[in-house]
Amino acid sequence: MDKPLGYWLMHLHNLLEEQFARTLADLGLSRRQWQALNFLSRGDATREELATALAHFSTDSGPDPLEGLTARGWAASTGGGAVALTEAGRATHLEASRRVEVSRATVLGGLTLDQYAETMRILSVMAGNVEADLARS
């Protein structure tokens, strides 16, 4: 463990991005599109609700993930400003979900549920410490 926390966080982030891209490449789904698809699988949402739900996943201003979903016929307007998955979107979500679960299992291989929970707790505390420090500045 001769490398600092920042190294491991960025290294893992980059590996996860690559793994995710490979996992869903043949479906033509980007990570942000997957996140939108997954959010909409829970029910209809407005564009604003979707944007709020996805805001913490990315800081880039890349293409609107909803546009990619609607262009493929995976999501459609329901009227009243809401968007919902189509039958094709639900089928794509089901297949993508299966693949994402396999990828997550690979990432967590060799860890107990308690180890994972403790890792999340520790990262949360570190983030809170930095947030508090930044708020003081």
N, CA, C and O of each residue as an XYZ file, in Angstrom:
548
protein
N       0.837     -1.184      0.000
C       0.000      0.000      0.000
C       0.880      1.245      0.000
O       0.732      2.130      0.842
N       1.791      1.292     -0.953
C       2.716      2.409     -1.020
C       2.159      3.605     -1.789
O       2.837      4.624     -1.922
N       0.944      3.491     -2.291
C       0.334      4.582     -3.046
C      -0.719      5.267     -2.181
O      -1.347      4.618     -1.345
N      -0.919      6.578     -2.372
C      -1.883      7.307     -1.539
C      -3.338      7.041     -1.947
O      -3.615      6.468     -3.001
N      -4.228      7.465     -1.100
C      -5.660      7.279     -1.304
C      -6.109      7.801     -2.670
O      -6.855      7.124     -3.378
N      -5.663      8.984     -3.035
C      -6.076      9.581     -4.310
C      -5.720      8.707     -5.495
O      -6.490      8.608     -6.451
N      -4.569      8.078     -5.443
C      -4.167      7.179     -6.519
C      -5.171      6.036     -6.650
O      -5.669      5.755     -7.740
N      -5.463      5.372     -5.510
C      -6.345      4.211     -5.553
C      -7.764      4.599     -5.950
O      -8.429      3.845     -6.660
N      -8.238      5.759     -5.506
C      -9.572      6.197     -5.894
C      -9.659      6.432     -7.403
O     -10.612      5.989     -8.044
N      -8.678      7.123     -7.967
C      -8.689      7.395     -9.407
C      -8.455      6.122    -10.210
O      -9.093      5.906    -11.241
N      -7.547      5.286     -9.739
C      -7.260      4.037    -10.443
C      -8.512      3.160    -10.493
O      -8.860      2.633    -11.550
N      -9.178      3.005     -9.370
C     -10.400      2.210     -9.325
C     -11.484      2.845    -10.195
O     -12.185      2.144    -10.924
N     -11.621      4.149    -10.120
C     -12.609      4.851    -10.942
C     -12.377      4.566    -12.420
O     -13.312      4.223    -13.143
N     -11.148      4.706    -12.865
C     -10.824      4.475    -14.273
C     -11.082      3.019    -14.679
O     -11.597      2.757    -15.766
N     -10.723      2.083    -13.809
C     -10.980      0.670    -14.095
C     -12.477      0.386    -14.175
O     -12.926     -0.349    -15.054
N     -13.247      0.967    -13.260
C     -14.694      0.764    -13.271
C     -15.322      1.340    -14.539
O     -16.224      0.738    -15.121
N     -14.842      2.498    -14.959
C     -15.351      3.103    -16.199
C     -15.086      2.185    -17.384
O     -15.969      1.970    -18.214
N     -13.877      1.644    -17.466
C     -13.537      0.750    -18.574
C     -14.354     -0.537    -18.510
O     -14.875     -0.997    -19.527
N     -14.466     -1.115    -17.320
C     -15.243     -2.340    -17.169
C     -16.695     -2.099    -17.568
O     -17.307     -2.926    -18.243
N     -17.232     -0.976    -17.153
C     -18.614     -0.660    -17.462
C     -18.811     -0.490    -18.964
O     -19.778     -0.997    -19.532
N     -17.897      0.220    -19.598
C     -17.993      0.430    -21.044
C     -17.977     -0.904    -21.785
O     -18.752     -1.106    -22.720
N     -17.111     -1.800    -21.375
C     -17.036     -3.113    -22.021
C     -18.291     -3.946    -21.757
O     -18.767     -4.663    -22.637
N     -18.808     -3.843    -20.561
C     -19.974     -4.635    -20.168
C     -21.198     -4.306    -21.014
O     -21.985     -5.191    -21.351
N     -21.355     -3.027    -21.355
C     -22.567     -2.605    -22.059
C     -22.316     -2.138    -23.488
O     -23.220     -1.611    -24.136
N     -21.103     -2.325    -23.980
C     -20.731     -1.810    -25.307
C     -21.646     -2.318    -26.409
O     -22.110     -1.530    -27.233
N     -21.913     -3.609    -26.439
C     -22.716     -4.144    -27.543
C     -24.184     -3.743    -27.455
O     -24.922     -3.892    -28.429
N     -24.617     -3.238    -26.303
C     -25.966     -2.701    -26.175
C     -26.014     -1.232    -26.594
O     -27.089     -0.651    -26.746
N     -24.833     -0.645    -26.778
C     -24.782      0.761    -27.157
C     -25.147      1.704    -26.029
O     -25.610      2.818    -26.274
N     -24.943      1.269    -24.798
C     -25.278      2.080    -23.622
C     -24.029      2.681    -23.008
O     -23.054      1.979    -22.741
N     -24.066      3.984    -22.787
C     -23.020      4.626    -21.998
C     -23.394      4.468    -20.524
O     -24.503      4.051    -20.192
N     -22.465      4.803    -19.665
C     -22.752      4.679    -18.229
C     -23.887      5.613    -17.815
O     -24.765      5.224    -17.044
N     -23.869      6.841    -18.325
C     -24.944      7.791    -17.995
C     -26.281      7.301    -18.550
O     -27.311      7.460    -17.896
N     -26.280      6.713    -19.733
C     -27.532      6.189    -20.271
C     -28.035      5.029    -19.417
O     -29.236      4.900    -19.182
N     -27.111      4.186    -18.954
C     -27.502      3.105    -18.051
C     -28.135      3.678    -16.790
O     -29.165      3.184    -16.333
N     -27.528      4.712    -16.229
C     -28.057      5.316    -15.011
C     -29.460      5.876    -15.247
O     -30.338      5.747    -14.394
N     -29.664      6.496    -16.409
C     -30.995      7.015    -16.750
C     -31.982      5.864    -16.931
O     -33.102      5.919    -16.423
N     -31.578      4.843    -17.638
C     -32.418      3.669    -17.864
C     -32.798      3.033    -16.531
O     -33.955      2.671    -16.318
N     -31.833      2.900    -15.646
C     -32.070      2.293    -14.344
C     -33.020      3.148    -13.509
O     -33.914      2.614    -12.852
N     -32.838      4.461    -13.527
C     -33.719      5.354    -12.777
C     -35.152      5.248    -13.308
O     -36.101      5.141    -12.530
N     -35.300      5.277    -14.626
C     -36.641      5.211    -15.221
C     -37.296      3.848    -15.034
O     -38.516      3.728    -15.153
N     -36.504      2.821    -14.743
C     -37.089      1.492    -14.508
C     -37.947      1.486    -13.249
O     -38.773      0.593    -13.063
N     -37.755      2.476    -12.389
C     -38.522      2.565    -11.139
C     -39.855      3.277    -11.327
O     -40.716      3.243    -10.449
N     -40.019      3.930    -12.493
C     -41.282      4.623    -12.760
C     -41.063      5.870    -13.597
O     -39.931      6.301    -13.815
N     -42.161      6.440    -14.058
C     -42.111      7.652    -14.861
C     -41.427      8.769    -14.084
O     -41.494      8.822    -12.856
N     -40.768      9.660    -14.819
C     -40.092     10.791    -14.188
C     -40.053     11.955    -15.166
O     -40.099     11.762    -16.381
N     -39.970     13.146    -14.634
C     -39.780     14.317    -15.480
C     -38.300     14.438    -15.812
O     -37.457     13.805    -15.175
N     -37.992     15.249    -16.805
C     -36.587     15.490    -17.154
C     -35.840     16.079    -15.961
O     -34.675     15.753    -15.733
N     -36.499     16.934    -15.210
C     -35.875     17.564    -14.045
C     -35.571     16.529    -12.964
O     -34.495     16.548    -12.367
N     -36.514     15.634    -12.716
C     -36.278     14.577    -11.726
C     -35.129     13.685    -12.156
O     -34.301     13.290    -11.334
N     -35.076     13.369    -13.433
C     -33.990     12.546    -13.947
C     -32.660     13.268    -13.807
O     -31.676     12.669    -13.374
N     -32.615     14.534    -14.164
C     -31.380     15.314    -14.056
C     -30.901     15.384    -12.605
O     -29.705     15.263    -12.339
N     -31.823     15.577    -11.680
C     -31.471     15.625    -10.259
C     -30.925     14.281     -9.792
O     -29.932     14.226     -9.066
N     -31.574     13.204    -10.209
C     -31.145     11.865     -9.797
C     -29.765     11.519    -10.341
O     -29.006     10.806     -9.683
N     -29.427     12.010    -11.528
C     -28.148     11.668    -12.150
C     -27.037     12.661    -11.831
O     -25.876     12.408    -12.150
N     -27.372     13.772    -11.212
C     -26.393     14.848    -10.997
C     -25.155     14.385    -10.235
O     -24.049     14.825    -10.549
N     -25.307     13.522     -9.259
C     -24.153     13.106     -8.454
C     -23.279     12.059     -9.143
O     -22.210     11.721     -8.636
N     -23.721     11.541    -10.294
C     -22.933     10.533    -10.991
C     -21.844     11.122    -11.873
O     -20.857     10.449    -12.171
N     -22.011     12.360    -12.291
C     -21.058     12.897    -13.255
C     -20.972     14.405    -13.135
O     -21.949     15.081    -12.815
N     -19.792     14.911    -13.398
C     -19.602     16.358    -13.425
C     -19.430     16.863    -14.848
O     -19.285     18.066    -15.066
N     -19.446     15.955    -15.821
C     -19.277     16.401    -17.201
C     -20.619     16.866    -17.767
O     -21.685     16.554    -17.236
N     -20.533     17.601    -18.830
C     -21.750     18.084    -19.468
C     -21.917     17.386    -20.811
O     -22.250     18.019    -21.813
N     -21.686     16.096    -20.824
C     -21.790     15.302    -22.042
C     -23.210     15.278    -22.570
O     -24.085     15.985    -22.073
N     -23.425     14.463    -23.574
C     -24.745     14.403    -24.184
C     -25.828     14.008    -23.193
O     -25.580     13.258    -22.249
N     -27.015     14.515    -23.417
C     -28.167     14.191    -22.588
C     -28.447     12.700    -22.718
O     -28.754     12.232    -23.815
N     -28.350     11.940    -21.628
C     -28.554     10.497    -21.734
C     -29.966     10.131    -22.191
O     -30.169      9.095    -22.824
N     -30.932     10.977    -21.872
C     -32.308     10.690    -22.257
C     -32.486     10.737    -23.772
O     -33.290      9.991    -24.332
N     -31.741     11.610    -24.427
C     -31.836     11.691    -25.887
C     -31.436     10.368    -26.533
O     -32.080      9.916    -27.479
N     -30.376      9.751    -26.024
C     -29.954      8.454    -26.554
C     -30.997      7.375    -26.336
O     -31.188      6.509    -27.189
N     -31.673      7.424    -25.192
C     -32.700      6.423    -24.898
C     -33.931      6.619    -25.780
O     -34.505      5.652    -26.280
N     -34.327      7.864    -25.964
C     -35.507      8.113    -26.803
C     -35.197      7.842    -28.274
O     -36.063      7.362    -29.006
N     -33.987      8.139    -28.714
C     -33.612      7.886    -30.111
C     -33.678      6.395    -30.439
O     -33.972      6.026    -31.576
N     -33.412      5.547    -29.467
C     -33.452      4.091    -29.682
C     -34.841      3.500    -29.426
O     -35.065      2.304    -29.613
N     -35.759      4.355    -28.998
C     -37.098      3.856    -28.702
C     -37.203      3.174    -27.356
O     -38.137      2.407    -27.119
N     -36.249      3.444    -26.464
C     -36.251      2.822    -25.143
C     -36.997      3.656    -24.103
O     -37.371      3.148    -23.046
N     -37.211      4.930    -24.405
C     -37.958      5.815    -23.521
C     -38.812      6.732    -24.391
O     -38.464      7.036    -25.532
N     -39.940      7.166    -23.824
C     -40.843      8.039    -24.568
C     -41.595      8.939    -23.600
O     -41.771      8.604    -22.428
N     -42.027     10.064    -24.096
C     -42.827     10.988    -23.307
C     -44.192     10.373    -23.044
O     -44.796      9.753    -23.919
N     -44.659     10.560    -21.826
C     -45.988     10.052    -21.471
C     -47.002     11.177    -21.427
O     -48.174     10.951    -21.129
N     -46.561     12.379    -21.720
C     -47.431     13.545    -21.589
C     -47.262     14.157    -20.215
O     -46.829     13.490    -19.275
N     -47.600     15.414    -20.105
C     -47.468     16.093    -18.814
C     -46.026     16.264    -18.377
O     -45.762     16.498    -17.197
N     -45.091     16.152    -19.304
C     -43.689     16.359    -18.987
C     -42.959     15.143    -18.452
O     -41.770     15.226    -18.142
N     -43.641     14.020    -18.337
C     -43.002     12.816    -17.806
C     -42.453     11.963    -18.945
O     -42.886     12.061    -20.094
N     -41.487     11.128    -18.586
C     -40.865     10.186    -19.506
C     -40.935      8.807    -18.859
O     -40.822      8.671    -17.640
N     -41.122      7.792    -19.690
C     -41.203      6.411    -19.185
C     -40.457      5.493    -20.129
O     -40.245      5.816    -21.298
N     -40.062      4.347    -19.609
C     -39.457      3.324    -20.452
C     -40.537      2.684    -21.313
O     -41.676      2.511    -20.880
N     -40.165      2.340    -22.523
C     -41.029      1.567    -23.402
C     -40.795      0.089    -23.097
O     -39.947     -0.251    -22.272
N     -41.543     -0.782    -23.758
C     -41.312     -2.220    -23.595
C     -39.884     -2.582    -24.012
O     -39.220     -3.381    -23.352
N     -39.419     -1.984    -25.115
C     -38.042     -2.240    -25.562
C     -37.052     -1.730    -24.524
O     -36.016     -2.356    -24.300
N     -37.355     -0.608    -23.890
C     -36.498     -0.061    -22.839
C     -36.452     -0.967    -21.618
O     -35.399     -1.142    -21.004
N     -37.589     -1.538    -21.273
C     -37.632     -2.461    -20.128
C     -36.831     -3.727    -20.421
O     -36.146     -4.254    -19.544
N     -36.921     -4.203    -21.643
C     -36.152     -5.391    -22.029
C     -34.651     -5.092    -22.003
O     -33.857     -5.914    -21.546
N     -34.275     -3.929    -22.487
C     -32.865     -3.535    -22.457
C     -32.389     -3.371    -21.025
O     -31.278     -3.777    -20.683
N     -33.228     -2.777    -20.188
C     -32.871     -2.612    -18.778
C     -32.654     -3.969    -18.112
O     -31.712     -4.141    -17.339
N     -33.508     -4.908    -18.406
C     -33.384     -6.240    -17.819
C     -32.046     -6.879    -18.195
O     -31.352     -7.414    -17.331
N     -31.687     -6.827    -19.464
C     -30.417     -7.406    -19.913
C     -29.233     -6.643    -19.327
O     -28.272     -7.250    -18.855
N     -29.300     -5.326    -19.358
C     -28.202     -4.526    -18.811
C     -28.052     -4.766    -17.310
O     -26.932     -4.845    -16.804
N     -29.163     -4.883    -16.602
C     -29.129     -5.136    -15.152
C     -28.416     -6.443    -14.840
O     -27.613     -6.519    -13.910
N     -28.716     -7.461    -15.622
C     -28.062     -8.758    -15.421
C     -26.551     -8.605    -15.561
O     -25.794     -9.126    -14.742
N     -26.119     -7.908    -16.575
C     -24.689     -7.718    -16.814
C     -24.031     -6.862    -15.737
O     -22.915     -7.148    -15.303
N     -24.720     -5.821    -15.313
C     -24.171     -4.948    -14.271
C     -24.009     -5.710    -12.965
O     -23.022     -5.513    -12.256
N     -24.955     -6.572    -12.636
C     -24.846     -7.382    -11.422
C     -23.635     -8.316    -11.484
O     -22.946     -8.499    -10.480
N     -23.372     -8.900    -12.639
C     -22.188     -9.746    -12.797
C     -20.921     -8.917    -12.601
O     -19.983     -9.361    -11.938
N     -20.894     -7.725    -13.170
C     -19.730     -6.844    -13.006
C     -19.524     -6.453    -11.548
O     -18.398     -6.453    -11.050
N     -20.614     -6.122    -10.873
C     -20.515     -5.756     -9.451
C     -19.994     -6.918     -8.627
O     -19.188     -6.726     -7.715
N     -20.444     -8.108     -8.939
C     -19.963     -9.293     -8.213
C     -18.465     -9.467     -8.425
O     -17.748     -9.857     -7.504
N     -17.996     -9.182     -9.621
C     -16.559     -9.268     -9.904
C     -15.793     -8.255     -9.062
O     -14.768     -8.589     -8.467
N     -16.279     -7.032     -9.012
C     -15.626     -5.973     -8.240
C     -15.556     -6.352     -6.762
O     -14.545     -6.107     -6.104
N     -16.609     -6.936     -6.251
C     -16.694     -7.239     -4.821
C     -16.153     -8.615     -4.456
O     -16.210     -9.016     -3.293
N     -15.633     -9.336     -5.434
C     -15.093    -10.667     -5.184
C     -14.047    -10.653     -4.073
O     -13.154     -9.806     -4.058
N     -14.165    -11.580     -3.164
C     -13.201    -11.685     -2.070
C     -13.511    -10.791     -0.879
O     -12.800    -10.840      0.125
N     -14.556     -9.975     -0.969
C     -14.942     -9.102      0.144
C     -16.211     -9.635      0.797
O     -17.110    -10.136      0.122
N     -16.268     -9.520      2.105
C     -17.501     -9.860      2.805
C     -18.431     -8.648      2.743
O     -18.000     -7.537      2.433
N     -19.692     -8.874      3.037
C     -20.643     -7.758      3.086
C     -20.230     -6.744      4.151
O     -20.404     -5.539      3.968
N     -19.683     -7.234      5.261
C     -19.223     -6.328      6.318
C     -18.037     -5.486      5.852
O     -17.966     -4.298      6.166
N     -17.111     -6.082      5.112
C     -15.975     -5.330      4.597
C     -16.434     -4.251      3.621
O     -15.945     -3.123      3.658
N     -17.371     -4.603      2.754
C     -17.905     -3.623      1.816
C     -18.592     -2.484      2.573
O     -18.362     -1.313      2.273
N     -19.428     -2.824      3.548
C     -20.132     -1.803      4.328
C     -19.140     -0.897      5.055
O     -19.339      0.316      5.109
N     -18.094     -1.461      5.603
C     -17.091     -0.661      6.307
C     -16.333      0.239      5.341
O     -16.021      1.382      5.675
N     -16.038     -0.261      4.156
C     -15.375      0.560      3.147
C     -16.252      1.758      2.788
O     -15.760      2.884      2.703
N     -17.540      1.522      2.580
C     -18.462      2.610      2.244
C     -18.556      3.604      3.398
O     -18.609      4.814      3.178
N     -18.577      3.093      4.626
C     -18.640      3.972      5.794
C     -17.406      4.854      5.865
O     -17.514      6.060      6.088
N     -16.235      4.263      5.676
C     -14.981      5.006      5.751
C     -14.917      6.075      4.662
O     -14.540      7.214      4.935
N     -15.283      5.716      3.436
C     -15.269      6.698      2.347
C     -16.252      7.834      2.620
O     -15.971      8.995      2.320
N     -17.397      7.494      3.187
C     -18.387      8.506      3.537
C     -17.854      9.476      4.593
O     -18.057     10.686      4.494
N     -17.177      8.936      5.594
C     -16.584      9.792      6.634
C     -15.521     10.702      6.024
O     -15.478     11.893      6.332
N     -14.661     10.152      5.159
C     -13.627     10.968      4.515
C     -14.253     12.088      3.693
O     -13.810     13.235      3.751
N     -15.295     11.744      2.922
C     -15.969     12.759      2.119
C     -16.580     13.836      3.016
O     -16.483     15.026      2.714
N     -17.197     13.428      4.098
C     -17.772     14.385      5.040
C     -16.718     15.301      5.645
O     -16.953     16.496      5.820
N     -15.555     14.736      5.965
C     -14.466     15.546      6.509
C     -14.030     16.622      5.519
O     -13.825     17.776      5.896
N     -13.890     16.240      4.260
C     -13.459     17.201      3.242
C     -14.556     18.238      2.989
O     -14.266     19.425      2.842
N     -15.813     17.792      2.938
C     -16.925     18.727      2.751
C     -16.968     19.763      3.870
O     -17.162     20.953      3.620
N     -16.787     19.301      5.102
C     -16.789     20.227      6.239
C     -15.632     21.206      6.150
O     -15.789     22.389      6.452
N     -14.471     20.716      5.736
C     -13.310     21.587      5.583
C     -13.552     22.639      4.499
O     -13.232     23.813      4.680
N     -14.114     22.210      3.386
C     -14.387     23.150      2.293
C     -15.434     24.174      2.689
O     -15.367     25.326      2.260
N     -16.403     23.768      3.504
C     -17.439     24.690      3.955
C     -16.870     25.777      4.867
O     -17.412     26.880      4.937
N     -15.793     25.467      5.554
C     -15.146     26.452      6.439
C     -14.338     27.468      5.649
O     -14.075     28.568      6.134
N     -13.948     27.109      4.444
C     -13.087     27.987      3.645
C     -13.845     29.109      3.000
O     -13.255     29.929      2.297
